[in-house]
């Protein structure tokens, strides 16, 4: 495809090129100071208040940031999360975003891998991150309490973003965690340049109107999709974003109606299926919607049809990953193709290589491994040892199997590895297996993902126990809840005498999936 310049990617309709999201916030403060930036329940922040709060917090962070080390932000979706993210950038730090719903074990692992020296948490949900930070000897900052309340900064006219506070494009901006082929969390590094190009790439997929949109986000902003839909792209367009803390279909449908939402940053199929269960989801209540992006899990043709029939708006699917988003998209203004995640996004090159000979391209319609490259691709992993063959001659191996049709539309067939996607979250069977194997009396475990109408997939674990061992189901469930995030917990645990094996003496995962289907 034709080359696309950095300036072309960052400009967008009616927008000047920007070097960073901090510069975008500065421009929003100047051009739309009184525009509501964030709505969260009965709380609102204008762009002036968002910017001032970020600068105020940045002054404190600047005294605590260790040069070259990231700041860990462990917060749910909230105005405080948006403020803390921009504040860390203003203080010159890289932001390491982490799931506040992780167990202590999971969070401790990510904090150690990130090498962060400072943890920033929301005072309203600080018990667990505070305990883990203390156990690791890390400094903790609680936003939303005492002098660290946003109200302390909102009306301070001295708090402005100066030109010399804008981060250089090649400074590290984010570290977001994804799983590897071994299930080990890997920190994906983006600079301000690649992050800015990611935002512009999303804008090219679903063009929005400057200062004319109202977004609604339900996705967690510690993931790339939620970060874009809930924080970055709304600021890029000087728009209003309605933040939902948790997904309740009735409440979300009513919020879309009451706030006149035009861009619904839905995400995985589970979200759309859940909204269809609400009696408030209809053409009248959702009449303001223009753009409904989807991604993170498989969408059935039936779900597409039901959503279009109820709302009159088409779900525009996309394909991406933390390392490179977006990759492909059913772009606004181009026809969608059933079963496809669309055409390559602006500036993205996609190739499909033969599964047996990666040096040979797969023919149109032939399934192979998907490789991609683009200017907004990650600069690498925080720990280079985690690259694990992900990059080949400047191309990124996605680990997905798919094919391109004769018109260049991309279709995802399967995953090369056995990762499970539950409601848009990546779940790695090995982590579940190892966690269950630590439970007394369990000797072997194999977990597989099976189709689920609402969540895309669900984990089912098969276990082998010591002879004569009797497992207490309630105690085992409590153990899983204490050691695995909710979406990672197996929805079904089955005791078997032995695990089936292939001819190569490996666990036969397909046989286990068949056992679930037959049942």
C-alpha positions in Angstrom: 0.0 0.0 0.0 1.1 3.6 -0.4 3.2 5.1 2.3 1.5 7.4 4.8 3.4 10.2 6.4 3.5 10.9 10.1 1.9 14.3 9.5 -0.9 12.8 7.6 -1.6 10.3 10.4 -1.6 12.8 13.2 -3.6 15.5 11.5 -7.1 14.0 11.0 -10.0 16.1 9.9 -9.7 19.8 11.1 -6.8 18.9 13.4 -3.3 20.1 13.5 -0.5 17.5 13.8 0.4 16.8 17.4 3.6 15.3 18.9 2.0 13.9 22.0 -1.3 13.5 23.8 -0.1 16.1 26.4 0.0 18.6 23.5 -3.6 17.6 22.6 -4.7 18.3 26.2 -3.0 21.7 26.1 -4.7 22.6 22.9 -8.1 21.5 24.3 -7.5 23.8 27.3 -6.9 26.7 25.0 -9.5 26.0 22.3 -12.4 24.5 24.4 -11.7 25.5 28.0 -15.3 25.2 29.2 -16.3 22.1 27.2 -17.1 19.2 29.5 -14.2 16.7 29.2 -15.4 14.0 31.5 -18.8 12.9 32.9 -18.7 10.2 35.6 -21.9 9.8 37.6 -22.7 13.2 39.0 -19.2 14.4 38.6 -17.9 16.5 35.7 -14.6 18.0 34.7 -14.1 20.7 32.0 -11.0 20.7 29.9 -9.7 23.6 32.0 -10.3 21.5 35.2 -8.8 18.4 33.7 -5.7 20.2 32.6 -5.3 22.1 35.9 -5.7 18.9 37.9 -3.1 17.1 35.8 -0.6 19.9 36.3 -1.3 20.1 40.0 -0.7 16.4 40.5 2.3 16.5 38.2 4.0 19.0 40.5 3.8 16.4 43.3 4.9 13.5 41.1 7.9 15.4 39.8 9.3 15.3 43.3 8.8 11.5 43.5 9.6 10.2 40.0 12.8 8.2 39.7 14.6 9.0 36.4 14.2 6.1 33.9 11.7 4.2 36.1 7.9 4.1 35.3 5.0 5.1 37.5 2.5 2.4 38.2 -1.1 3.6 38.0 -3.6 1.1 39.6 -7.0 2.6 39.2 -10.5 1.8 37.9 -12.1 4.0 35.3 -12.5 7.5 36.9 -11.7 11.1 36.4 -8.7 10.4 38.7 -7.3 7.8 36.3 -7.4 10.4 33.4 -5.8 13.0 35.6 -3.1 10.7 36.9 -2.2 9.5 33.4 -1.6 13.0 32.1 0.1 14.1 35.3 2.7 11.3 35.0 3.5 12.3 31.5 3.8 16.0 32.5 6.2 14.8 35.3 8.3 13.1 32.6 7.4 9.5 33.6 6.4 6.5 31.7 2.9 5.2 32.7 2.5 1.6 33.6 -1.2 0.9 33.7 -2.4 -2.1 35.8 -5.7 -3.8 36.5 -7.0 -2.7 39.9 -9.1 -5.9 40.1 -6.1 -8.2 40.0 -5.4 -10.3 43.1 -2.4 -9.4 45.3 -0.3 -12.1 43.7 -1.0 -10.9 40.1 -0.4 -7.2 40.9 2.8 -8.0 42.8 4.1 -9.8 39.7 3.4 -6.8 37.4 4.9 -4.3 39.8 8.0 -6.3 40.0 8.2 -6.7 36.2 7.6 -3.0 35.6 10.4 -1.9 37.9 8.2 0.9 39.1 9.3 2.8 42.3 6.0 4.7 42.8 2.4 3.4 42.8 -0.5 5.8 42.2 -3.9 4.6 43.3 -7.4 6.0 43.8 -8.2 6.7 47.4 -11.7 5.2 47.0 -10.2 1.8 46.0 -6.8 1.7 47.5 -6.7 -1.2 50.0 -5.2 -3.9 47.8 -2.7 -1.7 45.8 -1.7 -0.1 49.1 -1.0 -3.5 50.7 1.0 -4.8 47.8 3.0 -1.6 47.5 3.9 -1.8 51.1 4.9 -5.4 50.8 7.4 -4.4 48.0 8.6 -1.3 49.8 7.2 1.0 47.1 6.1 4.5 47.7 2.3 5.0 47.4 0.3 8.1 46.4 -3.4 8.2 46.9 -5.3 10.5 44.6 -8.7 11.8 45.8 -7.9 12.3 49.4 -7.1 15.4 51.4 -4.8 17.7 49.4 -4.8 15.3 46.5 -8.5 15.8 45.7 -9.1 17.1 42.2 -11.1 20.0 43.7 -7.8 21.2 45.2 -6.5 22.1 41.7 -9.6 22.8 39.5 -9.8 26.5 40.3 -6.1 27.3 40.5 -5.5 29.7 37.6 -1.7 29.4 38.0 -1.9 25.7 36.8 -1.3 25.7 33.0 0.6 23.5 30.6 3.7 25.3 29.4 5.4 24.7 26.1 8.5 23.4 27.9 6.4 20.7 29.7 5.5 18.9 26.5 7.3 15.6 26.3 9.6 14.8 23.5 8.2 12.4 20.9 10.7 9.6 21.6 10.3 9.6 25.4 8.6 6.4 26.8 4.9 7.1 27.3 3.1 3.8 28.3 3.8 0.3 29.5 0.8 -2.0 29.1 0.8 -5.6 29.9 -0.1 -8.5 27.6 0.6 -12.2 27.8 3.2 -14.1 25.9 3.3 -17.6 24.5 4.2 -18.8 27.9 1.5 -16.9 29.7 4.1 -14.6 31.3 2.9 -11.0 31.4 5.0 -8.8 29.1 5.3 -5.0 29.3 4.7 -3.4 25.9 6.5 -0.1 25.5 5.1 2.8 23.5 6.7 6.2 23.1 4.7 9.4 22.8 5.2 9.3 19.1 3.9 5.7 18.6 1.1 6.4 21.1 0.1 9.5 19.2 0.1 7.6 15.9 -2.1 4.9 17.5 -4.6 7.5 18.5 -4.6 9.0 15.0 -4.9 5.5 13.5 -8.1 4.9 15.5 -9.4 8.3 14.3 -8.7 7.3 10.7 -10.8 4.1 11.2 -13.8 6.0 12.7 -13.5 9.7 11.9 -15.1 12.0 14.4 -16.1 15.6 14.4 -14.0 18.1 16.3 -15.7 19.3 19.4 -19.0 17.7 18.3 -19.0 14.2 19.8 -20.1 12.6 23.0 -18.3 9.3 23.8 -19.3 6.6 26.2 -16.7 4.1 27.4 -17.3 0.9 29.4 -13.9 -0.8 28.7 -11.2 -0.7 31.4 -8.7 2.0 30.5 -5.7 -0.1 31.7 -6.2 -2.0 28.4 -5.3 -0.4 25.0 -8.9 -0.3 23.8 -10.3 1.4 27.0 -7.3 3.8 27.1 -8.1 4.9 23.5 -11.9 5.0 23.8 -12.1 6.3 27.4 -9.2 8.8 27.6 -7.1 9.5 24.6 -9.3 9.7 21.5 -11.9 11.9 23.2 -9.2 14.4 24.2 -7.8 14.2 20.7 -11.2 15.3 19.4 -11.8 17.8 22.2 -15.0 15.8 23.0 -16.9 14.8 26.0 -16.6 11.3 27.4 -19.0 9.6 29.7 -17.2 7.1 31.9 -19.0 4.1 33.2 -17.6 2.3 36.3 -18.7 -1.3 35.6 -21.0 -2.5 32.9 -24.7 -2.6 33.7 -26.8 -2.8 30.5 -29.8 -0.8 31.7 -27.6 2.0 33.1 -25.5 2.2 30.0 -28.5 2.3 27.7 -30.0 5.1 29.8 -26.7 7.0 29.8 -26.5 6.9 26.0 -30.0 8.4 25.9 -29.6 11.0 28.6 -26.2 12.3 27.5 -26.9 12.1 23.7 -23.9 9.8 23.1 -22.7 9.7 19.5 -19.7 7.4 19.8 -20.1 4.2 21.8 -16.7 2.6 22.5 -18.3 -0.8 23.0 -15.5 -3.3 22.5 -16.1 -7.1 22.7 -19.2 -8.9 21.6 -20.2 -9.5 25.3 -20.9 -5.8 25.7 -23.2 -5.6 22.7 -24.9 -8.8 23.6 -25.4 -7.5 27.1 -26.9 -4.2 25.9 -29.4 -6.1 23.7 -30.7 -7.7 26.9 -31.9 -4.2 28.1 -35.4 -3.0 27.4 -33.9 0.5 27.0 -31.9 -0.6 23.9 -34.0 0.6 21.0 -33.9 3.1 18.1 -35.6 5.8 20.1 -33.3 5.8 23.1 -30.1 5.3 21.0 -31.1 7.7 18.2 -28.0 9.9 18.7 -25.5 7.1 18.1 -23.3 7.4 15.0 -20.4 5.1 15.6 -20.3 1.7 17.3 -16.8 0.2 17.2 -16.2 -3.4 18.1 -13.2 -5.5 18.9 -11.5 -7.9 21.3 -13.6 -11.0 20.7 -15.5 -12.7 17.9 -18.8 -11.2 16.7 -21.3 -13.6 15.2 -23.4 -12.6 12.2 -26.5 -13.0 14.3 -25.2 -10.5 16.8 -24.5 -8.0 14.0 -28.0 -8.4 12.7 -29.7 -8.1 16.0 -27.8 -4.9 16.9 -28.5 -3.3 13.5 -32.1 -4.3 13.7 -32.6 -2.9 17.2 -30.5 0.3 16.9 -30.2 1.0 13.2 -26.4 1.5 13.6 -23.8 -1.0 12.3 -21.1 -2.4 14.5 -17.8 -1.6 12.9 -15.4 -4.4 13.9 -11.6 -3.9 14.2 -8.6 -6.1 14.9 -5.6 -4.9 17.0 -3.4 -5.8 19.9 -1.4 -3.9 22.6 1.7 -4.0 20.4 -0.1 -2.5 17.4 -3.6 -1.0 17.3 -5.4 -0.7 15.1 -4.4 -3.4 12.5 -7.5 -3.8 10.4 -10.9 -2.2 10.6 -14.3 -2.0 8.9 -13.7 1.6 8.3 -16.4 4.3 8.3 -17.4 4.8 4.6 -16.3 1.4 3.4 -18.6 -1.6 3.1 -18.3 -4.2 5.8 -17.9 -7.8 4.8 -19.5 -10.6 6.9 -17.0 -12.4 9.1 -14.2 -10.0 8.3 -12.4 -7.5 10.6 -12.1 -5.3 7.6 -9.3 -3.7 5.5 -5.9 -2.9 6.9 -5.9 0.4 8.9 -4.2 3.5 7.6 -0.4 3.1 7.4 -0.6 -0.7 8.3 0.9 -3.4 6.2 -0.6 -6.9 6.6 0.8 -10.1 5.2 -0.2 -13.7 5.7 2.6 -16.2 5.6 2.3 -20.0 5.0 2.1 -22.0 8.2 4.6 -24.6 7.0 7.0 -22.1 5.3 7.0 -18.6 6.8 9.2 -17.4 4.0 6.3 -17.9 1.5 3.2 -15.7 1.4 -0.2 -17.5 1.6 -2.4 -17.1 -1.4 -5.7 -15.2 -1.2 -8.2 -17.2 0.8 -5.4 -19.4 2.3 -5.0 -19.4 6.1 -1.7 -18.6 7.5 0.0 -16.6 10.3 -0.7 -12.9 10.3 2.2 -10.5 10.3 1.9 -6.7 10.5 4.0 -3.6 10.6 3.2 0.1 10.9 4.7 3.4 12.2 2.7 3.1 15.4 4.0 -0.4 16.3 5.5 -0.8 19.8 9.2 -0.1 20.0 9.6 -3.4 21.9 9.0 -5.1 25.2 10.2 -3.7 28.6 12.2 -6.8 29.0 13.8 -7.6 25.6 14.0 -11.3 26.6 10.2 -11.4 26.3 10.4 -10.7 22.5 10.2 -14.5 22.1 10.4 -14.4 18.3 7.6 -11.8 18.0 9.5 -9.7 15.5 10.9 -10.9 12.2 12.7 -8.4 10.0 10.7 -5.5 11.3 7.4 -7.4 11.1 5.3 -8.3 14.1 4.0 -11.9 14.4 0.5 -11.5 15.8 0.2 -15.2 16.8 -3.2 -15.2 14.9 -4.2 -17.4 12.0 -6.2 -15.7 9.3 -6.4 -15.0 5.6 -6.8 -12.1 3.2 -9.5 -12.3 0.5 -8.8 -11.0 -3.1 -10.0 -7.5 -2.1 -7.6 -7.3 0.9 -10.2 -7.9 3.6 -8.8 -9.7 6.6 -10.5 -12.7 8.2 -9.4 -14.2 11.6 -9.6 -17.9 11.6 -8.0 -19.0 14.9 -5.1 -18.3 17.3 -1.8 -20.0 16.8 -1.5 -20.5 20.6 -4.2 -21.5 23.0 -5.0 -18.1 24.5 -8.6 -17.7 25.6 -10.5 -14.4 25.1 -13.1 -13.9 27.8 -15.2 -10.8 27.3 -12.3 -9.1 25.5 -9.7 -10.1 28.2 -6.8 -12.3 27.3 -6.7 -15.4 29.5 -3.7 -17.8 29.4 -4.5 -21.4 30.3 -1.1 -22.0 31.6 -1.6 -19.4 34.4 -4.9 -21.1 35.4 -3.2 -24.6 35.3 -0.3 -23.5 37.4 -2.6 -21.8 40.0 -4.8 -24.9 40.3 -1.8 -27.2 40.5 -0.8 -25.4 43.7 -4.0 -26.5 45.4 -3.6 -29.5 47.7 -4.6 -32.8 46.1 -4.5 -31.6 42.5 -1.7 -33.2 40.4 -2.5 -32.3 36.8 -4.6 -29.6 35.1 -5.4 -28.7 31.5 -7.6 -25.7 30.7 -9.3 -25.0 27.4 -11.5 -22.2 26.1 -15.0 -23.1 24.8 -17.5 -20.9 23.0 -19.8 -18.8 25.2 -22.7 -16.8 23.7 -22.2 -13.8 26.0 -18.5 -13.7 26.8 -17.1 -15.1 23.6 -15.3 -17.9 25.4 -15.1 -19.3 28.9 -12.3 -21.3 30.6 -13.1 -25.0 31.5 -10.5 -26.8 33.6 -9.9 -30.6 33.7 -8.1 -31.8 36.8 -6.5 -35.0 38.0 -6.3 -35.5 41.8 -4.2 -37.6 44.1 -5.8 -41.1 44.7 -8.5 -40.8 47.3 -8.4 -37.0 47.4 -11.8 -35.4 48.0 -12.0 -31.8 46.9 -14.2 -29.2 48.7 -15.9 -27.3 45.8 -16.6 -24.3 47.9 -13.0 -24.1 49.2 -11.6 -24.6 45.7 -13.8 -21.8 44.3 -12.7 -19.5 47.1 -9.0 -20.3 46.3 -9.6 -19.4 42.7 -11.2 -16.2 43.6 -8.3 -15.3 45.8 -5.6 -16.0 43.2 -7.2 -15.3 39.8 -9.1 -12.2 38.5 -12.8 -12.9 38.0 -12.6 -13.4 34.2 -9.7 -15.9 34.6 -11.5 -18.2 36.9 -12.7 -21.4 35.3 -16.4 -21.6 34.9 -16.4 -25.3 35.2 -13.9 -27.6 36.9 -14.1 -31.3 35.9 -12.3 -34.2 37.7 -11.0 -36.9 35.3 -9.0 -40.0 35.9 -6.4 -39.0 33.3 -5.9 -36.3 30.7 -6.2 -37.5 27.0 -2.9 -37.5 25.1 -2.0 -37.1 21.4 0.2 -39.5 19.5 3.1 -37.2 20.5 2.2 -37.8 24.1 1.0 -34.2 24.6 -2.2 -33.3 26.2 -5.0 -33.4 23.6 -6.7 -30.1 24.0 -9.0 -30.7 21.1 -10.3 -33.8 22.8 -11.0 -31.9 25.9 -13.0 -29.3 23.9 -14.9 -32.1 22.3 -15.8 -33.5 25.7 -17.2 -30.1 26.7 -19.2 -29.9 23.5 -20.6 -33.4 23.8 -21.7 -32.7 27.3 
